[in-house]
Amino acid sequence: MKRILFAALIAGAWANTAIAETFDWSGIYGGVSVGARWSDTKTDTPLREWGKYYSADGTSFTGGGFIGYNFQHGNFVFGPDVSVQFTSDAAHSDKRPFFPVGYFLESFRPKATVSVNGRLGYSVGAALPYLTAGYTRSWYDNIHLATTQGWEDEFTTSFARNGWNVGVGTDWRFTDHIFGRAEYRYIDLGTQNLGSSWERRFTQHAATLGIGYRF
């Protein structure tokens, strides 16, 4: 629901901004952003006692920065945008039975996510609503915890996933150089084949607010 409301606010900025003077958005820019990241890692398993699949999902704080370059033709603004985000916490799975007596718990943390995107926007007054899409690489920590009959084992592995993202956002000019940014992105990092009918799918959602400077 939070993701839907955030996207609706951005869409509202597109629809409700009055047509006014066209601002010059061209040139290099950079900024910082903070927000929330919803991470979901769904594992499809053949184990009956675990159900059809189990998910490690959760919401965490995310923060980072962005840099890009705007080209402008009339009201149309387009160009590359590169961003990096760091995440504070992991997404945890439910406890699953572990033979003979115990449980298994798995956590995934997308500790860093880098995206290389293209943007296409339309300048309307002080607002620049835009669409964005591109390539994403995300680095994960995978934490395993298993206990049974007084024995406990915990270990962490790290890996990276490649995928794509698509999003919508709005930049808002406060001065000739300073602007604000609200953005939502859906991130799909594909499916990992674990063998023996096991598969794992990685997705993320990110909603951020930022402040930037146009040079």
N, C-alpha and C positions, 0 to 999 in steps of 0.2 A: 504494500500500500504506500509506504514512504517513497519508493521508487516512482510509482505512478504519479503521486502528488508533485514530486520534484520535476518530473518531465512535463507535467501540466503547467507548472509555473513558467518554465522556459517557453513552452508553446504559447502561453498567454502573452509573453513579451513580444512574440512575433505578431500576434493578431492585434494587440492593443496599442502599439506604438504609432503615434500620429506621423504622417508624412511631413518631413521638414527638411531643413538644409542638409545636404550631403556632406559628411565629414571626410577628411583625408585620413584613411587608415593605412596608407602605404608605408613600407619600411620595416625594419627589424624591430622586434619586441621581445620582452621576457618578463617573467613574473613567478610568483609562488602561489600555491593553492593548498587548501586543506579540505577534508570532508570525511565521508564514510565509504567503506568498501564492503560489499556483500560477496563472500566467497563461498562457492559450493563445489565440492568434489564428490561425485556420485560413483560408487563402485558396484558394478553388476557382478553378483556372485552366485555360483551354483549351490552353495551350502543352504540346505533347507532351514536349518535352525537360525540362520541369519536373515531369512527372508529373501526376496528377489534381489534386493540391493540394500546398501546402507550409504548414508550421506554424512559427510563432514562439512557442516555449514556454520557460518557465523558472521557477525558484523564487527568491524574493527575501524579504528581511526586510521586515516591515510593522509599523508602530506608529502609535498615535493615541489617541483618547479616545472616551468615550460619555457620554450623559446621558439621563435618562428619568424617568418617573413611574409608580409602581405604585399601582393600585387593588387592594383585596383584599376578597373575599367568601368567608368561611370559609377553606378551604385554597386556593381559586383566586386566582391573582394575574395581573393583566393590565394592559396600558397601553402607551403609546408609548415608543419607544427610538430615539434619533438617534446615529449614530456617524460618525466621520471617520477614515480611515486613509491614511497616506503610505507609499510604497513606495520601496525603495532602489535597485533595479536593473531592467534591461530584460530582456525575453524575446526571444531572438535566433532568427532562422530559419537553416536550413542555407544554405550558399553555393549559388547557382544559376548555371548558365552564362549569360553575357551576350555577345551577338553583337558582333564576330566572335570575339574571344579575350578572355576575362576572366570576371568573376563579379559577381553581384548579391547583396547581403545586406540584410536588412530587420530592424529591431528595433522592438519596441513596449514602452513602459513605462507602466503605469497609475500615474502619479505621485500621484494623489489619488483617493480613493473615498469618497463620502458615501452613507449609507443612512438612510432614514426608515422605521422598522419598527413593527409591532405585535408584542407578546409575549403568550403565554398559558402560564402555568406552574401547577404544583401544589406547594404547600409540604409537604414531608415532613421533619419534624425540622428540622435546620439547613440542609437542602438545598432548592433551588428549581429543579428541572428544568423546562425550558421549550422551547416551539417558537416560532420567530420567522419573519416573512416581511414583505416590503415592497418599496419602491421604491429603486433604486440609480442614481446618476450617477457615472461614472468619467471622469477626464481623462487622456488619453494623450499621450505624445510618440512620434512615429513617425519613426525614423531610417533614412534610405536611404543605402546606399553601393554605388556601381557603379564597376568598373574595367575597362578594356580597352585593350590596346596602349599601356601607359604612361600612359594618361589615367585620372584618378580624380575622382569627384564625390561629395560627401557633403552632405546637407541634412536638416533636421529640420522636421517639421510637427507641429502640435498640434491636437487635436480632442477632443470629448467624446461619450460614448455613454450612453444611458438604457436601463434595463432593470429587472429584478427579482431578488430574492434570496430564498432560503429556508434555514433553518438550525435547529440544535438546540444547546442549551447547558445549563449548570448553574451557578447561583450558590450559594455556600456561605458561611454566616454564621460569621465568626470572633468578632465581638463584636456588641453591639447596633447598631453603626454601620458596622463594617468587614466587607466580604465579598470573596471571590474569585470569579472567573468563568472558565469554560472554554467555548469556543464554536467551532463549525464552521459555515461558510456556503458554499453554492453560489450563484454569481452568473452570471446570463445577461444579456448586453448586446446580444443580437440579431444580426441579419445585415445587413451593409451591401452594397448593390448597387453595384458599381463600373462596370457597363456592359460590353458585349461579352462576355457570359457569365462575367464575373469576379464572384465574391462573397466576402465576408470575414465570418467569424463570430467573436464575442468571448465568451469565458467565463473565469471565475476561480473558484478555490477558496481559502478563507482559514480558517486554524486559529489561534486566538489564546488567550492567557491574560491575565487582567487582575486588577486590584485596584480596588475601588470603595468609596465612602463614601455611606451613606444618611443624609440630613439629617433 
